[in-house]
Amino acid sequence: QVQLVDSGGGVVQAGGSLRLACEFSGDTFHNYAMGWFRQAPGKRREFVAAISRSGYSTSYTDAVTGRSTISRDNAKNTVYLQMSSLRSEDTAVYYCAASRQIFQTMGDISAISSWGQGTQVTVSS
């Protein structure tokens, strides 16, 4: 059974940076595309970024393009989300996600097979 443990959230001032991490266990990491979603209060969970099994391909929602980088370390079974130039609208709970499907489908929540517990990111202005 896949388990995902999210970490790295916190309170940061607008314009600051954070790096989120997600540790994967319970199956073969490189068989999974990985991604990050976020959910702000009163809003639906939304796609943020995804990375292919090999790590060679990535995709981002427009809202974070140019400000965020997703990466993975297949030797450490960990996926990261580096966020910079943070804005108040980035405030949300961020969830790690895993999928056995191709990474291009990860924008669809129905493609996700496992979720992390979430880590809170709060950007203060």
ROGU-930783 format. One record per residue: x, y, z of N, C-alpha, C in turn; residue number from 1; chain. Coordinates in nm, 2 decimals, decimal comma. Example, Ala and Ser with C-alpha at 12.3 -4.5 7.8 and 13.67 -1.06 7.14 Angstrom:
{n.u=1,32&n.v=-0,57&n.w=0,78&ca.u=1,23&ca.v=-0,45&ca.w=0,78&c.u=1,32&c.v=-0,33&c.w=0,78&nr=1&kette=A}
{n.u=1,28&n.v=-0,22&n.w=0,71&ca.u=1,37&ca.v=-0,11&ca.w=0,71&c.u=1,29&c.v=0,00&c.w=0,79&nr=2&kette=A}
//
This chain:
{n.u=0,08&n.v=-0,12&n.w=0,00&ca.u=0,00&ca.v=0,00&ca.w=0,00&c.u=0,09&c.v=0,12&c.w=0,00&nr=1&kette=A}
{n.u=0,06&n.v=0,21&n.w=-0,10&ca.u=0,15&ca.v=0,33&ca.w=-0,11&c.u=0,11&c.v=0,43&c.w=0,01&nr=2&kette=A}
{n.u=0,22&n.v=0,48&n.w=0,06&ca.u=0,20&ca.v=0,59&ca.w=0,16&c.u=0,29&c.v=0,71&c.w=0,12&nr=3&kette=A}
{n.u=0,23&n.v=0,83&n.w=0,14&ca.u=0,29&ca.v=0,95&ca.w=0,10&c.u=0,30&c.v=1,04&c.w=0,23&nr=4&kette=A}
{n.u=0,41&n.v=1,09&n.w=0,26&ca.u=0,42&ca.v=1,18&ca.w=0,37&c.u=0,48&c.v=1,32&c.w=0,33&nr=5&kette=A}
{n.u=0,39&n.v=1,42&n.w=0,34&ca.u=0,42&ca.v=1,55&ca.w=0,30&c.u=0,49&c.v=1,63&c.w=0,41&nr=6&kette=A}
{n.u=0,58&n.v=1,72&n.w=0,37&ca.u=0,65&ca.v=1,80&ca.w=0,47&c.u=0,70&c.v=1,93&c.w=0,40&nr=7&kette=A}
{n.u=0,74&n.v=2,03&n.w=0,48&ca.u=0,80&ca.v=2,15&ca.w=0,43&c.u=0,71&c.v=2,27&c.w=0,43&nr=8&kette=A}
{n.u=0,59&n.v=2,26&n.w=0,47&ca.u=0,50&ca.v=2,38&ca.w=0,47&c.u=0,54&c.v=2,47&c.w=0,58&nr=9&kette=A}
{n.u=0,48&n.v=2,59&n.w=0,58&ca.u=0,50&ca.v=2,68&ca.w=0,69&c.u=0,45&c.v=2,82&c.w=0,66&nr=10&kette=A}
{n.u=0,48&n.v=2,92&n.w=0,74&ca.u=0,44&ca.v=3,05&ca.w=0,71&c.u=0,56&c.v=3,13&c.w=0,65&nr=11&kette=A}
{n.u=0,53&n.v=3,20&n.w=0,54&ca.u=0,64&ca.v=3,27&ca.w=0,47&c.u=0,58&c.v=3,41&c.w=0,43&nr=12&kette=A}
{n.u=0,67&n.v=3,50&n.w=0,42&ca.u=0,62&ca.v=3,63&ca.w=0,37&c.u=0,61&c.v=3,63&c.w=0,22&nr=13&kette=A}
{n.u=0,52&n.v=3,72&n.w=0,17&ca.u=0,51&ca.v=3,73&ca.w=0,03&c.u=0,64&c.v=3,76&c.w=-0,04&nr=14&kette=A}
{n.u=0,67&n.v=3,69&n.w=-0,15&ca.u=0,80&ca.v=3,71&ca.w=-0,21&c.u=0,90&c.v=3,60&c.w=-0,17&nr=15&kette=A}
{n.u=0,87&n.v=3,53&n.w=-0,07&ca.u=0,96&ca.v=3,43&ca.w=-0,01&c.u=0,95&c.v=3,30&c.w=-0,08&nr=16&kette=A}
{n.u=1,03&n.v=3,20&n.w=-0,03&ca.u=1,04&ca.v=3,07&ca.w=-0,09&c.u=1,01&c.v=2,96&c.w=0,01&nr=17&kette=A}
{n.u=0,97&n.v=2,84&n.w=-0,05&ca.u=0,96&ca.v=2,72&ca.w=0,04&c.u=0,99&c.v=2,60&c.w=-0,05&nr=18&kette=A}
{n.u=1,03&n.v=2,49&n.w=0,01&ca.u=1,05&ca.v=2,37&ca.w=-0,06&c.u=0,97&c.v=2,26&c.w=0,01&nr=19&kette=A}
{n.u=0,87&n.v=2,21&n.w=-0,06&ca.u=0,79&ca.v=2,10&ca.w=-0,01&c.u=0,86&c.v=1,96&c.w=-0,05&nr=20&kette=A}
{n.u=0,84&n.v=1,86&n.w=0,04&ca.u=0,89&ca.v=1,73&ca.w=0,01&c.u=0,78&c.v=1,63&c.w=0,04&nr=21&kette=A}
{n.u=0,79&n.v=1,52&n.w=-0,04&ca.u=0,70&ca.v=1,41&ca.w=-0,02&c.u=0,77&c.v=1,28&c.w=-0,03&nr=22&kette=A}
{n.u=0,77&n.v=1,20&n.w=0,08&ca.u=0,84&ca.v=1,07&ca.w=0,09&c.u=0,74&c.v=0,96&c.w=0,05&nr=23&kette=A}
{n.u=0,78&n.v=0,88&n.w=-0,04&ca.u=0,70&ca.v=0,77&ca.w=-0,09&c.u=0,74&c.v=0,64&c.w=-0,04&nr=24&kette=A}
{n.u=0,65&n.v=0,55&n.w=0,00&ca.u=0,68&ca.v=0,42&ca.w=0,04&c.u=0,57&c.v=0,32&c.w=0,01&nr=25&kette=A}
{n.u=0,60&n.v=0,19&n.w=0,01&ca.u=0,50&ca.v=0,09&ca.w=-0,01&c.u=0,49&c.v=0,03&c.w=-0,14&nr=26&kette=A}
{n.u=0,57&n.v=0,08&n.w=-0,24&ca.u=0,57&ca.v=0,03&ca.w=-0,37&c.u=0,69&c.v=0,08&c.w=-0,45&nr=27&kette=A}
{n.u=0,70&n.v=0,05&n.w=-0,58&ca.u=0,82&ca.v=0,09&ca.w=-0,65&c.u=0,80&c.v=0,24&c.w=-0,70&nr=28&kette=A}
{n.u=0,88&n.v=0,33&n.w=-0,65&ca.u=0,86&ca.v=0,47&ca.w=-0,67&c.u=0,86&c.v=0,51&c.w=-0,82&nr=29&kette=A}
{n.u=0,96&n.v=0,45&n.w=-0,90&ca.u=0,97&ca.v=0,49&ca.w=-1,03&c.u=0,86&c.v=0,44&c.w=-1,13&nr=30&kette=A}
{n.u=0,77&n.v=0,36&n.w=-1,07&ca.u=0,65&ca.v=0,32&ca.w=-1,15&c.u=0,54&c.v=0,42&c.w=-1,14&nr=31&kette=A}
{n.u=0,56&n.v=0,53&n.w=-1,07&ca.u=0,45&ca.v=0,63&ca.w=-1,04&c.u=0,49&c.v=0,76&c.w=-1,10&nr=32&kette=A}
{n.u=0,39&n.v=0,82&n.w=-1,17&ca.u=0,40&ca.v=0,97&ca.w=-1,19&c.u=0,36&c.v=1,03&c.w=-1,06&nr=33&kette=A}
{n.u=0,42&n.v=1,15&n.w=-1,03&ca.u=0,40&ca.v=1,22&ca.w=-0,91&c.u=0,36&c.v=1,36&c.w=-0,93&nr=34&kette=A}
{n.u=0,29&n.v=1,42&n.w=-0,83&ca.u=0,24&ca.v=1,55&ca.w=-0,85&c.u=0,21&c.v=1,62&c.w=-0,72&nr=35&kette=A}
{n.u=0,17&n.v=1,75&n.w=-0,73&ca.u=0,12&ca.v=1,83&ca.w=-0,62&c.u=-0,01&c.v=1,89&c.w=-0,66&nr=36&kette=A}
{n.u=-0,10&n.v=1,89&n.w=-0,56&ca.u=-0,23&ca.v=1,96&ca.w=-0,57&c.u=-0,23&c.v=2,06&c.w=-0,45&nr=37&kette=A}
{n.u=-0,33&n.v=2,15&n.w=-0,45&ca.u=-0,35&ca.v=2,24&ca.w=-0,34&c.u=-0,50&c.v=2,27&c.w=-0,32&nr=38&kette=A}
{n.u=-0,53&n.v=2,30&n.w=-0,20&ca.u=-0,67&ca.v=2,33&ca.w=-0,17&c.u=-0,68&c.v=2,45&c.w=-0,07&nr=39&kette=A}
{n.u=-0,73&n.v=2,56&n.w=-0,12&ca.u=-0,75&ca.v=2,67&ca.w=-0,03&c.u=-0,89&c.v=2,66&c.w=0,04&nr=40&kette=A}
{n.u=-0,90&n.v=2,73&n.w=0,15&ca.u=-1,03&ca.v=2,73&ca.w=0,22&c.u=-1,15&c.v=2,76&c.w=0,13&nr=41&kette=A}
{n.u=-1,25&n.v=2,68&n.w=0,13&ca.u=-1,37&ca.v=2,70&ca.w=0,05&c.u=-1,36&c.v=2,68&c.w=-0,10&nr=42&kette=A}
{n.u=-1,24&n.v=2,63&n.w=-0,14&ca.u=-1,22&ca.v=2,60&ca.w=-0,28&c.u=-1,20&c.v=2,45&c.w=-0,31&nr=43&kette=A}
{n.u=-1,21&n.v=2,42&n.w=-0,43&ca.u=-1,18&ca.v=2,28&ca.w=-0,47&c.u=-1,03&c.v=2,25&c.w=-0,48&nr=44&kette=A}
{n.u=-0,99&n.v=2,13&n.w=-0,46&ca.u=-0,85&ca.v=2,09&ca.w=-0,47&c.u=-0,82&c.v=2,11&c.w=-0,62&nr=45&kette=A}
{n.u=-0,70&n.v=2,17&n.w=-0,64&ca.u=-0,66&ca.v=2,20&ca.w=-0,78&c.u=-0,52&c.v=2,15&c.w=-0,81&nr=46&kette=A}
{n.u=-0,49&n.v=2,12&n.w=-0,93&ca.u=-0,36&ca.v=2,07&ca.w=-0,98&c.u=-0,26&c.v=2,18&c.w=-0,97&nr=47&kette=A}
{n.u=-0,14&n.v=2,15&n.w=-0,93&ca.u=-0,03&ca.v=2,25&ca.w=-0,92&c.u=0,08&c.v=2,21&c.w=-1,02&nr=48&kette=A}
{n.u=0,13&n.v=2,08&n.w=-1,01&ca.u=0,25&ca.v=2,04&ca.w=-1,09&c.u=0,25&c.v=1,89&c.w=-1,09&nr=49&kette=A}
{n.u=0,32&n.v=1,84&n.w=-1,20&ca.u=0,33&ca.v=1,69&ca.w=-1,21&c.u=0,47&c.v=1,66&c.w=-1,27&nr=50&kette=A}
{n.u=0,52&n.v=1,54&n.w=-1,25&ca.u=0,65&ca.v=1,50&ca.w=-1,30&c.u=0,63&c.v=1,35&c.w=-1,34&nr=51&kette=A}
{n.u=0,70&n.v=1,32&n.w=-1,46&ca.u=0,69&ca.v=1,19&ca.w=-1,51&c.u=0,77&c.v=1,09&c.w=-1,43&nr=52&kette=A}
{n.u=0,75&n.v=0,96&n.w=-1,46&ca.u=0,82&ca.v=0,86&ca.w=-1,38&c.u=0,98&c.v=0,87&c.w=-1,38&nr=53&kette=A}
{n.u=1,02&n.v=0,91&n.w=-1,50&ca.u=1,17&ca.v=0,93&ca.w=-1,52&c.u=1,22&c.v=1,06&c.w=-1,46&nr=54&kette=A}
{n.u=1,13&n.v=1,16&n.w=-1,45&ca.u=1,17&ca.v=1,29&ca.w=-1,41&c.u=1,20&c.v=1,38&c.w=-1,52&nr=55&kette=A}
{n.u=1,20&n.v=1,33&n.w=-1,65&ca.u=1,24&ca.v=1,41&ca.w=-1,76&c.u=1,13&c.v=1,51&c.w=-1,81&nr=56&kette=A}
{n.u=1,00&n.v=1,48&n.w=-1,77&ca.u=0,89&ca.v=1,57&ca.w=-1,82&c.u=0,82&c.v=1,62&c.w=-1,70&nr=57&kette=A}
{n.u=0,78&n.v=1,75&n.w=-1,71&ca.u=0,70&ca.v=1,81&ca.w=-1,60&c.u=0,59&c.v=1,90&c.w=-1,66&nr=58&kette=A}
{n.u=0,49&n.v=1,93&n.w=-1,58&ca.u=0,39&ca.v=2,02&ca.w=-1,62&c.u=0,34&c.v=2,10&c.w=-1,50&nr=59&kette=A}
{n.u=0,29&n.v=2,22&n.w=-1,53&ca.u=0,25&ca.v=2,31&ca.w=-1,42&c.u=0,12&c.v=2,38&c.w=-1,46&nr=60&kette=A}
{n.u=0,05&n.v=2,42&n.w=-1,35&ca.u=-0,07&ca.v=2,50&ca.w=-1,38&c.u=-0,01&c.v=2,64&c.w=-1,41&nr=61&kette=A}
{n.u=-0,09&n.v=2,72&n.w=-1,48&ca.u=-0,04&ca.v=2,85&ca.w=-1,52&c.u=-0,01&c.v=2,94&c.w=-1,40&nr=62&kette=A}
{n.u=-0,08&n.v=2,92&n.w=-1,30&ca.u=-0,07&ca.v=3,01&ca.w=-1,18&c.u=0,07&c.v=3,00&c.w=-1,12&nr=63&kette=A}
{n.u=0,14&n.v=2,89&n.w=-1,13&ca.u=0,27&ca.v=2,88&ca.w=-1,07&c.u=0,38&c.v=2,86&c.w=-1,17&nr=64&kette=A}
{n.u=0,35&n.v=2,86&n.w=-1,30&ca.u=0,46&ca.v=2,85&ca.w=-1,40&c.u=0,56&c.v=2,96&c.w=-1,39&nr=65&kette=A}
{n.u=0,68&n.v=2,93&n.w=-1,39&ca.u=0,79&ca.v=3,03&ca.w=-1,37&c.u=0,83&c.v=3,06&c.w=-1,23&nr=66&kette=A}
{n.u=0,74&n.v=3,01&n.w=-1,14&ca.u=0,77&ca.v=3,04&ca.w=-0,99&c.u=0,80&c.v=2,91&c.w=-0,92&nr=67&kette=A}
{n.u=0,77&n.v=2,80&n.w=-0,98&ca.u=0,78&ca.v=2,67&ca.w=-0,91&c.u=0,85&c.v=2,57&c.w=-0,99&nr=68&kette=A}
{n.u=0,92&n.v=2,47&n.w=-0,92&ca.u=0,98&ca.v=2,36&ca.w=-0,99&c.u=0,96&c.v=2,23&c.w=-0,92&nr=69&kette=A}
{n.u=0,91&n.v=2,14&n.w=-0,99&ca.u=0,89&ca.v=2,00&ca.w=-0,94&c.u=1,00&c.v=1,92&c.w=-0,98&nr=70&kette=A}
{n.u=1,05&n.v=1,83&n.w=-0,89&ca.u=1,16&ca.v=1,74&ca.w=-0,91&c.u=1,14&c.v=1,62&c.w=-0,83&nr=71&kette=A}
{n.u=1,22&n.v=1,51&n.w=-0,87&ca.u=1,21&ca.v=1,39&ca.w=-0,80&c.u=1,35&c.v=1,33&c.w=-0,79&nr=72&kette=A}
{n.u=1,37&n.v=1,25&n.w=-0,68&ca.u=1,49&ca.v=1,18&ca.w=-0,66&c.u=1,45&c.v=1,03&c.w=-0,64&nr=73&kette=A}
{n.u=1,47&n.v=0,96&n.w=-0,75&ca.u=1,42&ca.v=0,82&ca.w=-0,75&c.u=1,51&c.v=0,73&c.w=-0,66&nr=74&kette=A}
{n.u=1,63&n.v=0,78&n.w=-0,62&ca.u=1,71&ca.v=0,70&ca.w=-0,52&c.u=1,66&c.v=0,72&c.w=-0,38&nr=75&kette=A}
{n.u=1,59&n.v=0,83&n.w=-0,36&ca.u=1,54&ca.v=0,86&ca.w=-0,22&c.u=1,39&c.v=0,85&c.w=-0,21&nr=76&kette=A}
{n.u=1,33&n.v=0,81&n.w=-0,32&ca.u=1,18&ca.v=0,79&ca.w=-0,32&c.u=1,11&c.v=0,92&c.w=-0,27&nr=77&kette=A}
{n.u=1,16&n.v=1,03&n.w=-0,32&ca.u=1,11&ca.v=1,16&ca.w=-0,28&c.u=1,08&c.v=1,25&c.w=-0,40&nr=78&kette=A}
{n.u=0,97&n.v=1,33&n.w=-0,39&ca.u=0,94&ca.v=1,43&ca.w=-0,48&c.u=0,94&c.v=1,56&c.w=-0,41&nr=79&kette=A}
{n.u=0,98&n.v=1,67&n.w=-0,48&ca.u=0,99&ca.v=1,80&ca.w=-0,42&c.u=0,91&c.v=1,90&c.w=-0,50&nr=80&kette=A}
{n.u=0,87&n.v=2,01&n.w=-0,44&ca.u=0,81&ca.v=2,12&ca.w=-0,50&c.u=0,88&c.v=2,25&c.w=-0,45&nr=81&kette=A}
{n.u=0,96&n.v=2,31&n.w=-0,53&ca.u=1,03&ca.v=2,43&ca.w=-0,49&c.u=0,94&c.v=2,55&c.w=-0,54&nr=82&kette=A}
{n.u=0,90&n.v=2,63&n.w=-0,44&ca.u=0,82&ca.v=2,75&ca.w=-0,48&c.u=0,89&c.v=2,88&c.w=-0,44&nr=83&kette=A}
{n.u=0,88&n.v=2,97&n.w=-0,53&ca.u=0,95&ca.v=3,10&ca.w=-0,50&c.u=0,85&c.v=3,21&c.w=-0,54&nr=84&kette=A}
{n.u=0,89&n.v=3,34&n.w=-0,51&ca.u=0,80&ca.v=3,45&ca.w=-0,53&c.u=0,66&c.v=3,43&c.w=-0,49&nr=85&kette=A}
{n.u=0,65&n.v=3,37&n.w=-0,37&ca.u=0,52&ca.v=3,33&ca.w=-0,32&c.u=0,42&c.v=3,45&c.w=-0,30&nr=86&kette=A}
{n.u=0,30&n.v=3,43&n.w=-0,33&ca.u=0,19&ca.v=3,53&ca.w=-0,32&c.u=0,09&c.v=3,48&c.w=-0,22&nr=87&kette=A}
{n.u=0,00&n.v=3,58&n.w=-0,18&ca.u=-0,10&ca.v=3,54&ca.w=-0,08&c.u=-0,20&c.v=3,43&c.w=-0,14&nr=88&kette=A}
{n.u=-0,22&n.v=3,44&n.w=-0,27&ca.u=-0,31&ca.v=3,34&ca.w=-0,33&c.u=-0,25&c.v=3,20&c.w=-0,34&nr=89&kette=A}
{n.u=-0,12&n.v=3,19&n.w=-0,30&ca.u=-0,06&ca.v=3,05&ca.w=-0,29&c.u=-0,10&c.v=2,99&c.w=-0,16&nr=90&kette=A}
{n.u=-0,16&n.v=3,06&n.w=-0,07&ca.u=-0,19&ca.v=3,00&ca.w=0,06&c.u=-0,29&c.v=2,89&c.w=0,04&nr=91&kette=A}
{n.u=-0,26&n.v=2,77&n.w=0,09&ca.u=-0,34&ca.v=2,65&ca.w=0,08&c.u=-0,28&c.v=2,53&c.w=0,15&nr=92&kette=A}
{n.u=-0,35&n.v=2,43&n.w=0,16&ca.u=-0,29&ca.v=2,30&ca.w=0,20&c.u=-0,25&c.v=2,23&c.w=0,07&nr=93&kette=A}
{n.u=-0,12&n.v=2,19&n.w=0,07&ca.u=-0,06&ca.v=2,13&ca.w=-0,05&c.u=-0,05&c.v=1,98&c.w=-0,02&nr=94&kette=A}
{n.u=-0,10&n.v=1,90&n.w=-0,12&ca.u=-0,10&ca.v=1,76&ca.w=-0,11&c.u=-0,02&c.v=1,69&c.w=-0,22&nr=95&kette=A}
{n.u=0,06&n.v=1,60&n.w=-0,18&ca.u=0,14&ca.v=1,52&ca.w=-0,27&c.u=0,04&c.v=1,41&c.w=-0,33&nr=96&kette=A}
{n.u=0,07&n.v=1,37&n.w=-0,46&ca.u=-0,02&ca.v=1,28&ca.w=-0,53&c.u=0,06&c.v=1,18&c.w=-0,61&nr=97&kette=A}
{n.u=0,01&n.v=1,06&n.w=-0,62&ca.u=0,08&ca.v=0,95&ca.w=-0,69&c.u=-0,02&c.v=0,89&c.w=-0,79&nr=98&kette=A}
{n.u=0,03&n.v=0,85&n.w=-0,91&ca.u=-0,06&ca.v=0,79&ca.w=-1,01&c.u=0,02&c.v=0,69&c.w=-1,09&nr=99&kette=A}
{n.u=-0,04&n.v=0,57&n.w=-1,12&ca.u=0,02&ca.v=0,47&ca.w=-1,20&c.u=-0,01&c.v=0,51&c.w=-1,35&nr=100&kette=A}
{n.u=-0,09&n.v=0,61&n.w=-1,38&ca.u=-0,12&ca.v=0,65&ca.w=-1,52&c.u=0,00&c.v=0,74&c.w=-1,57&nr=101&kette=A}
{n.u=-0,01&n.v=0,77&n.w=-1,70&ca.u=0,09&ca.v=0,86&ca.w=-1,75&c.u=0,08&c.v=1,00&c.w=-1,69&nr=102&kette=A}
{n.u=0,19&n.v=1,07&n.w=-1,68&ca.u=0,18&ca.v=1,19&ca.w=-1,60&c.u=0,10&c.v=1,30&c.w=-1,66&nr=103&kette=A}
{n.u=0,07&n.v=1,29&n.w=-1,79&ca.u=-0,01&ca.v=1,39&ca.w=-1,85&c.u=-0,15&c.v=1,39&c.w=-1,80&nr=104&kette=A}
{n.u=-0,20&n.v=1,28&n.w=-1,74&ca.u=-0,33&ca.v=1,27&ca.w=-1,69&c.u=-0,35&c.v=1,32&c.w=-1,55&nr=105&kette=A}
{n.u=-0,23&n.v=1,36&n.w=-1,49&ca.u=-0,24&ca.v=1,39&ca.w=-1,34&c.u=-0,31&c.v=1,52&c.w=-1,31&nr=106&kette=A}
{n.u=-0,35&n.v=1,60&n.w=-1,41&ca.u=-0,43&ca.v=1,72&ca.w=-1,39&c.u=-0,57&c.v=1,68&c.w=-1,35&nr=107&kette=A}
{n.u=-0,61&n.v=1,55&n.w=-1,37&ca.u=-0,74&ca.v=1,50&ca.w=-1,34&c.u=-0,73&c.v=1,43&c.w=-1,21&nr=108&kette=A}
{n.u=-0,81&n.v=1,47&n.w=-1,11&ca.u=-0,80&ca.v=1,41&ca.w=-0,98&c.u=-0,84&c.v=1,27&c.w=-0,98&nr=109&kette=A}
{n.u=-0,92&n.v=1,22&n.w=-1,08&ca.u=-0,96&ca.v=1,08&ca.w=-1,08&c.u=-0,85&c.v=0,99&c.w=-1,12&nr=110&kette=A}
{n.u=-0,74&n.v=1,05&n.w=-1,17&ca.u=-0,62&ca.v=0,97&ca.w=-1,21&c.u=-0,53&c.v=0,94&c.w=-1,09&nr=111&kette=A}
{n.u=-0,56&n.v=1,01&n.w=-0,97&ca.u=-0,47&ca.v=0,99&ca.w=-0,86&c.u=-0,51&c.v=0,87&c.w=-0,78&nr=112&kette=A}
{n.u=-0,41&n.v=0,79&n.w=-0,74&ca.u=-0,44&ca.v=0,67&ca.w=-0,67&c.u=-0,40&c.v=0,68&c.w=-0,52&nr=113&kette=A}
{n.u=-0,31&n.v=0,77&n.w=-0,49&ca.u=-0,27&ca.v=0,79&ca.w=-0,35&c.u=-0,25&c.v=0,94&c.w=-0,32&nr=114&kette=A}
{n.u=-0,28&n.v=0,98&n.w=-0,20&ca.u=-0,26&ca.v=1,12&ca.w=-0,15&c.u=-0,17&c.v=1,12&c.w=-0,03&nr=115&kette=A}
{n.u=-0,10&n.v=1,23&n.w=-0,01&ca.u=-0,04&ca.v=1,26&ca.w=0,11&c.u=-0,14&c.v=1,32&c.w=0,21&nr=116&kette=A}
{n.u=-0,09&n.v=1,35&n.w=0,33&ca.u=-0,18&ca.v=1,40&ca.w=0,43&c.u=-0,20&c.v=1,55&c.w=0,42&nr=117&kette=A}
{n.u=-0,11&n.v=1,62&n.w=0,34&ca.u=-0,12&ca.v=1,76&ca.w=0,33&c.u=-0,03&c.v=1,84&c.w=0,42&nr=118&kette=A}
{n.u=0,02&n.v=1,95&n.w=0,37&ca.u=0,11&ca.v=2,04&ca.w=0,44&c.u=0,06&c.v=2,18&c.w=0,42&nr=119&kette=A}
{n.u=0,04&n.v=2,26&n.w=0,52&ca.u=-0,01&ca.v=2,39&ca.w=0,51&c.u=0,10&c.v=2,49&c.w=0,47&nr=120&kette=A}
{n.u=0,06&n.v=2,57&n.w=0,37&ca.u=0,15&ca.v=2,68&ca.w=0,33&c.u=0,07&c.v=2,81&c.w=0,35&nr=121&kette=A}
{n.u=0,12&n.v=2,90&n.w=0,42&ca.u=0,06&ca.v=3,03&ca.w=0,45&c.u=0,15&c.v=3,14&c.w=0,41&nr=122&kette=A}
{n.u=0,10&n.v=3,22&n.w=0,32&ca.u=0,18&ca.v=3,34&ca.w=0,27&c.u=0,13&c.v=3,46&c.w=0,33&nr=123&kette=A}
{n.u=0,21&n.v=3,53&n.w=0,40&ca.u=0,16&ca.v=3,66&ca.w=0,47&c.u=0,20&c.v=3,78&c.w=0,39&nr=124&kette=A}
{n.u=0,11&n.v=3,88&n.w=0,38&ca.u=0,15&ca.v=4,00&ca.w=0,30&c.u=0,19&c.v=4,11&c.w=0,39&nr=125&kette=A}
//
